[in-house]
Every structure is written in structure tokens, then in C-alpha cells.
């Protein structure tokens, strides 16, 4: 006999307004593609998302969403309000988001290219996260076209600070100091491609900037002085030899090294950026402590000084399989004959999950490749099934939030 979630989703999918939204998604792939191409063309490295945020603000306005604005953190926000406004206090809302930022510097040529006589799109950030951002606009457009009034407010967010040193600053603002902080009862984040993927487990990470300073000097006249680059290199080799457990899986990466002014100068400083990741919060703490102890042991010269700055911290977390949000997703996937692909990852969903707010990151459809490289690409074939999936999940989550049934 069908369970409660399956009956809810079947009833929702049979609604005529929902069918109008499905039809819009199917017929307007060229519009969604145009939004994606226009998004790719606007450079948006972390901390420089303003131009892309303005583009999304204008799209939110054109779609007729309520209260379009840029918030204090730089997130582009807008609302789709319920049919029955909450009388006294602002009611619950469900967050649907996609991050604006890319890993590419401002000088990167972001001009997108299309496959001749084919569906593929090429360009930096074409999949991560222009696919997610295009999906965000697609759902807003489909819902407004179908004149669907959700059971509670949907907060659309094109948010900043997901990549690298952004340290989830857009999400941190929304969940910690925004006017929406107390209203958001669940969060769904578009992340990259995939019709069946869902990231419902948050991979923890710590980002450290390690800096070694010294007096500096001339390579010949001051040859006896300690060299921060050599000291840093020695320390990094020692760190690379640290034993890391396979279970819980834990990784350590050196992503960038900086220092020095010329070949004939002893540098006054040298730095490296480290990325530590683990599925276990306790193991992440242990690995960070081991790294700090190793660094201190490696810096022996009294003229050298060590400084370690934590430049990123993403907490672990997981959406329980018994969570109403999780059960709703699986009911949607059964209805659409999709095989749910549960994964672990580091996404905007980390922040709400760490606060015990139901959240997940979901694929925006199609197929992507070459993420975080200049050879990134995206094929939107089959994208509409993923968009229908998210639309059903979003509307059902609004019903759960309005009924205070998400926890």
C-alpha cells in the first residue's frame, strides 16, 4: 500500500498547475540555456560576485518575484509568497539556492562556447555552478508562469561565497544574521549537474594558511640567514608523511604556495594554503592538531616565526534517512522512476546541516565534466527531469514547513 509520502507526491504531480509548470520547463529549454550562457559570461570569482548578483537581481525582477534585493552579504534574493499570507509574524520559508561564485580569477576569459550543431556548452563554470543558477531561474519562471502559490514562502537565493576562501559566507549570513534566519525551515541547494544525485551528507573541511617569516636578505651577503621558503618546503614534506585514516576517510592537500621577491633574495616570508577534509568531525580536529604540531616541530631556526590562520571551516553533518525531507525526495524519485544517488560533499548544504536544519544539495540535471578547470563543460540533455524532480520536492517541502512537519 502506498505510504504517506508517495500519496502526497502523486497528488501533487497530478495537479494541473504543476503540469503547467512541467510544460514550461520542457518547452523553454532555449530560455534556460540562454540564462546559463549569460551567467557563464559574467566573471564571478569568490569575493567578486557583484556583477553576477546584479544580473540575477534583474532576472528576479523580470520574473515578477516579490521583494527582490541584494542583502548585506551580497546574495541576490527574492520571494515567491504563499496564497495565504501569515497574519502575525513572518511565516516559515524554504530556501532554494545556487551559488554565484567560481574558482577562476577575474582575468579569466569566461566567454562560453557552444558545440556546433549540438547541445554541449563549454566555459569556465559552465556546470559549477552556471547549471545550478540557470535551474534556479527555471524553477522561479515555471512556478510563476503556472501561477502556483506555495504553501509557504519560497526564498530564491543566488548566493555568494561557496567556493574556496568564501567559507560559505552567503549561507552564514542567511542562517546567522539575516532577517530570514528564524524563518528558514529547510534548504535545497542546486549544485552542478546530475538527474539523480543528491548530497545529503556534509563533508567537513578546514582551510589553513601557513606563513613562515624571517629577516630576509641578500642571497650572497646574507647566505647564513634562514630561508622561509626552504623551511616551509621542509615542513610541507613532513606534513605529507602524516598517516591519514581510510576510515573515516581523511585527506590533506596543499593547494597554493606563495613567497619570495627575486631569485637572488632570501625571502622575508613564505606561505601555503592547506585543505583538510574528513567525514568525521573528531578526525578533522585530530588531523588539524597533527598538522600544527608537525609545523611547530619543523620550524627550528630561532629567527623564523610561524603563523597559522584558519581561512575556512565547514562543519560535518548529515540529513537523516528518516527526515521528512529525505523521505520526500525518495518518494519524488520513485514517482519519476529515478534511482536516488546519495553522496557526500562539501556544499552550501553544510551550513544548515550543521545547525540541524533539514537540507540537501541536488543536481541541476544534465551532465558536467572538467569542474574547476578551464576545460569545463556541460550537456543539458535530459535536464527537465531533474527540474521536475526539484519542483516536486520544493513544493512538498513547503507543505511540510507550513505544517511544521519537517523535524
C-alpha angles and dihedrals in degrees: 000000000000115000125234094264093051092050091050093051094045091052092047093048091051093056113114093223090054089051089053088053091049090050092051091053092050097046099041103057089122089058093048089048091051091052089051094050092047090049094051091052093060110080111228114172115172110287090020102072097117098104092049091045089055090052090054092046089057091049091050089052092048090051091055097242119162125256099002110189148136111250130214093273094050098257116147106227139181138159140228105203130213125254091248111044117217107260105213117015127017105280130227122292137194118224120225111184147166125189120246101204132092133195094241124103122244091256092063116115101239097180106138122226129205129215110254107253091350142092101245122116123201129196144099107296094008090139104016097078117332088080090056093045092050089050090052091057091042093058092045090051095046093049094048093044090052090046091232114171107201123221089250136009117294112212111206113203131184093190137195134227107034098127129071115319092005085094092200091292093158092054093041089057093048094049100036113030110007127109084245095055096101094038102056108096099167138009134211118186125195108224123177124301139325136104098220105025125113128174105212099154121069117224110216121227141178123198117202130187109207116198128183118191132190141162095278122206149154117324091230107027094042099033092134093062118101116260116226093204092055091045091050091047091052091048092050091051089052090049091050089060095056111120111245122195122242089208111068086027110236129177137187126199135180104214105174140013125197135179149099135065106219142357092255097048129088101228121242091214145009130189141186133193116225129197117202119187135179141159087226124068091205093051090048089057091048093049092049091051091049090051092050093048091048092051093050092049092049096053102075105149111098092218091061125082129200125215123179121190123188104224098173140024125178117178125222122243144143140217105236114239087232093056114118088234091055092046090049092053092051091048090051091049092050090050091051094040092243125148107229110233106202114198142171120236148144107258143132087282089072092079100054091039090055087055092050091249111141108254144149140174116234136195118255093217135258125060130293135190141177095035114188091015134098088246093064117143144170137206112199095196108139094008094137093068090059091047092051088049093054093043092056092044092048095050093045090049089053089055090050092048092049090051092046088238102129098097 
